[in-house]
């Protein structure tokens, strides 16, 4: 048992290759055991066991600097840098986060959870090292899918011109969360499988030296190659071909499912929990698949997270040419959708709230300034259920909520969600974003409007003195508060489902002035710059008191 | 005289190559004449005269679709598509905007002013064309500098995999606004100057067929090549090497100066107006150059707009290795700065308000979530003086103003601006953004604070009943209003320079409650999601009335 005695990378430098291989086995067992209990990015981490060992064997951290892109694949790194008990001892499982975290360890440089930024960060470190005449190695570890993000290109383009010593380790497992996409993927495959030097090498185009390790689980080869590039004075790419899920049969067989595993039975590979049969993911998937069948103009666009609308591999196959996954390239997703809609198509893009911010400029400029009728689906717009601060859906309202020409809708239940979608897809006047409720599935007990062209709040309970304006996911909370107030006081409050985030419904708000004195706004999001602040602003020169 | 008779592209199809060459001359004369009177993107447009003629000669717009990236180089396109009088007749000069504009013409597809989006838009159009079994050509015209933007890579990567017919015309003049940057520039130069096929071709890496026109002013060659690629069923790049400023001596000699020309004397090439000697650009340039000399850790970073802080070629040369221009790649600018600061350097990034939105994700995640002390300079944060809706600095407050851990400062005069900069550069706790006043240069008549670590509004006039909170550029407006109110009424208002955009100074705002009833907030920006909305929110449950 080597693993339990690793206190720092110094400890692995004492081992020989055979012992390192045993260490790798122990690490895989620890990864599988922990994930089976608490879930996690199992497949990604199983793929980088040897890569991580070799990095810490050859380089000297924390003096040498490793920046892990996305950093969801750093469980092994954490094991080797003083945090092994968080993987061996069940009672300490939750003492580490799932990403690098400078507050946890001096071996972690940044809290990172979005993709494609590691090369830029590493190049900045290398630039400052040079200005200070430093000598350390600077290494960025990036996945092949992260190379699809434009930011990675920008940084390679810059680092290639800068020309200073920097090592980019490309962990190529030919996967994104689902299968990887893009022409670059083909280039990497040609580099991987062509026996001789392949013409047209992406990294050489951008000024990098290039080395390939075709078996990224061969520790001797990894160690040898890293030793060769150590202390390089030029930018170099080490292309390491790995197998996602390596060493756990089920994870190798279904790489997408095991990218992020839920707690499971190790022997059978069966997940212990199941998703509730009715959820907003499957609802929209079924709805969209039907639309796709009946309308050749409907195109569903994902940016590597098709699962946020339930588009598993079956659904993607069914959708055929009417489904696009652009890879981790949100900016392109938005312009592709804008182009499709301009030509008369009906594009629907879906991704997490916190990833939409990666394409803000394209949304504001190309899509909204031009009033192009794209439908955007914003999922996970909440802090609840997010497993890291980098994935919190906090900023969508300050961002999208203020863009001219964008209609940002907040449905409160399934029927409203579907009707809003249906309306949005069939209109051709305005871009529309829909904030998917981040709750269990609720149902409407009455008919729901079909036309959303007029920005009008919905008064669901007519009361007086106090009005509760409860947006989207927090509408049910508003219902509970309304009941509570009615039971505990003599006041019967008004309850409003505002539905529209961007513009205020001045008419309804004016009306409330007549027989209301207090307004409460509820929303699942930031107070600062939040939706409530525009209600407060509306009433700011009146006698109405607003509490956000 | 052919030009004055061009009513639509149909008219140029009747001309032969000799006549087209005469037309080109006439167009250059018109470009120079108009720019000499009203200014404009002269250099960019002089470079694409033949390219534009050839496109409209070979392709059949508006059935065929041309998407112009950035679209500041479409004066010639406008001349050939029914708008020639806006270039020949001085009285009609202002009947067209400086960018493509669908409201102006059916030949213009989008209102575009930011870079790198044309390939994505064109690919979306091509995708929808295929779903509808359309037959038209889809063409994106992009500059070499626009290829540095990550979005261009994302779109090439996608289009190369999609594999359908699309034509990317790369207008390569080896320039951005200043000189172009990046390893890709070297690749394009190798492709341009290597007599035989160059190994490692960027476009072939990404699945494109490739053709090069080494003299992009040779109409016969342009026409022949475009005819060859017309109706292609595959993605193809036509790499056209042009000379920015072609045909006007001064513009060829100093390409940076003539990218956007001010009114000038044609014969001498001398600008008729001069920049006021004291302006916020030269102030910060002189300040930063001195810092650079005295502190090896200071690094100034631009993203193709160094002129926004006065960094002309002299200043850039002086700054040496402590100046970086990453090209049109704002995302990379932010991560490079973040890496530099993490390693102990003192990076300062500067660009226009409306371009910062292109790197929102990196600002929020890598920089601010990690509390990395980068200094960001936000210029042109106003609608005033912007020559197009795509360049308005409207959204910076909703965007940057709500990011946790970011301190967003609004100086009101030169001394405050410099002191804020000095403080920001020398502290190492927090990322700081500074909203440069968008006014003539004002001076403080008293000592200005040196320490900005505590978020405290500054009460400059102590009054009662009414308080005027006048942010940044609008502080002088606040002074005028204060005087006006004092003169016209018996009220002596309080005047406040808030200085801090992100967090409210609750202490001062609480204090105002004592002897004030009304608050006015002034800011040069959007009301919706603006700074005033958080003041309104603060007082929303009190008796104070707020008018934003």
Interface residues (C-beta under 8 A of the other chain):
Chain A: X65 X67 X102 X109 X110 X111 X112 X113 X114 X116 X117 X119 X120 X121 X122 X123 X124 X125 X126 X127 X128 X129 X130 X131 X132 X134 X148 X149 X150 X151 X152 X153 X154 X155 X156 X157 X158 X159 X160 X161 X181 X182 X183 X184 X185 X186 X187 X199 X200 X201 X202 X204 X205 X206 X207 X296 X297 X299 X321 X322 X324 X326 X327 X329 X331 X332 X334 X335 X336 X337 X338 X339 X340 X341 X342 X343 X344 X345 X347 X357 X358 X360 X361 X362 X364 X365 X366 X369 X370 X389 X390 X395 X398 X399 X401 X402 X403 X502 X526 X527 X528 X529 X532 X533 X534 X536 X537 X539 X540 X541 X542 X545 X546 X547 X548
Chain B: X65 X67 X102 X109 X110 X111 X112 X113 X114 X116 X117 X119 X120 X121 X122 X123 X124 X125 X126 X127 X128 X129 X130 X131 X132 X134 X148 X149 X150 X151 X152 X153 X154 X155 X156 X157 X158 X159 X160 X161 X181 X182 X183 X184 X185 X186 X187 X199 X200 X201 X202 X204 X205 X206 X207 X296 X297 X299 X321 X322 X324 X326 X327 X329 X331 X332 X334 X335 X336 X337 X338 X339 X340 X341 X342 X343 X344 X345 X347 X357 X358 X360 X361 X362 X364 X365 X366 X369 X370 X389 X390 X395 X398 X399 X401 X402 X403 X502 X526 X527 X528 X529 X532 X533 X534 X536 X537 X539 X540 X541 X542 X545 X546 X547 X548
